Amino acid sequence: MFRGEVSKPGSLASVSKYIMDDDVVALFVALFAGYDKEELLLDDELLKCFFVSAEEGRNLLEFENFTPVE
């Protein structure tokens, strides 16, 4: 369905274009569990890769816990 869009060089969209916000948040938290939340929220480029914008990412991640579950 998105095959052509994803493969165009220089035009990759954020992950949130392809899946729902809740799923993007779950993926982000799973990938970065154990990392310092404040540092992650300051990384605009990383947030843009997952969300429409860094600000949108910060809003969605505001209440998430990044402590790994043991």
C-alpha positions as a Python dict, from the first residue, in 0.01 Angstrom:
ca = {
    (1, 'M'): (0, 0, 0),
    (2, 'F'): (275, 250, 99),
    (3, 'R'): (554, 71, -88),
    (4, 'G'): (620, 349, -339),
    (5, 'E'): (605, 625, -79),
    (6, 'V'): (847, 460, 160),
    (7, 'S'): (1110, 392, -103),
    (8, 'K'): (1137, 745, -246),
    (9, 'P'): (1475, 887, -143),
    (10, 'G'): (1460, 1207, 59),
    (11, 'S'): (1086, 1195, 110),
    (12, 'L'): (1035, 956, 398),
    (13, 'A'): (747, 1052, 622),
    (14, 'S'): (736, 1017, 999),
    (15, 'V'): (625, 680, 1137),
    (16, 'S'): (301, 843, 1252),
    (17, 'K'): (191, 882, 889),
    (18, 'Y'): (160, 505, 860),
    (19, 'I'): (31, 389, 1201),
    (20, 'M'): (-185, 534, 1478),
    (21, 'D'): (-39, 768, 1745),
    (22, 'D'): (-86, 513, 2026),
    (23, 'D'): (112, 256, 1828),
    (24, 'V'): (389, 507, 1751),
    (25, 'V'): (413, 594, 2121),
    (26, 'A'): (428, 224, 2216),
    (27, 'L'): (701, 161, 1957),
    (28, 'F'): (902, 465, 2068),
    (29, 'V'): (880, 371, 2436),
    (30, 'A'): (971, 7, 2362),
    (31, 'L'): (1276, 110, 2162),
    (32, 'F'): (1399, 370, 2410),
    (33, 'A'): (1298, 220, 2747),
    (34, 'G'): (1576, 285, 2994),
    (35, 'Y'): (1702, 598, 2818),
    (36, 'D'): (1673, 935, 2987),
    (37, 'K'): (1328, 1071, 2901),
    (38, 'E'): (1434, 1435, 2923),
    (39, 'E'): (1718, 1379, 2674),
    (40, 'L'): (1485, 1199, 2434),
    (41, 'L'): (1231, 1481, 2451),
    (42, 'L'): (1503, 1732, 2361),
    (43, 'D'): (1611, 1538, 2051),
    (44, 'D'): (1406, 1714, 1783),
    (45, 'E'): (1545, 1506, 1495),
    (46, 'L'): (1461, 1178, 1667),
    (47, 'L'): (1110, 1295, 1753),
    (48, 'K'): (1050, 1413, 1395),
    (49, 'C'): (1139, 1063, 1270),
    (50, 'F'): (856, 915, 1473),
    (51, 'F'): (600, 1191, 1494),
    (52, 'V'): (469, 1467, 1266),
    (53, 'S'): (682, 1718, 1456),
    (54, 'A'): (905, 1729, 1761),
    (55, 'E'): (637, 1925, 1949),
    (56, 'E'): (373, 1664, 1865),
    (57, 'G'): (609, 1394, 1991),
    (58, 'R'): (668, 1578, 2317),
    (59, 'N'): (293, 1617, 2365),
    (60, 'L'): (225, 1248, 2304),
    (61, 'L'): (515, 1129, 2522),
    (62, 'E'): (456, 1369, 2811),
    (63, 'F'): (302, 1112, 3046),
    (64, 'E'): (488, 802, 2925),
    (65, 'N'): (723, 606, 3152),
    (66, 'F'): (1062, 511, 3002),
    (67, 'T'): (1170, 288, 3291),
    (68, 'P'): (1237, -65, 3161),
    (69, 'V'): (1009, -337, 3298),
    (70, 'E'): (1200, -621, 3462),
}
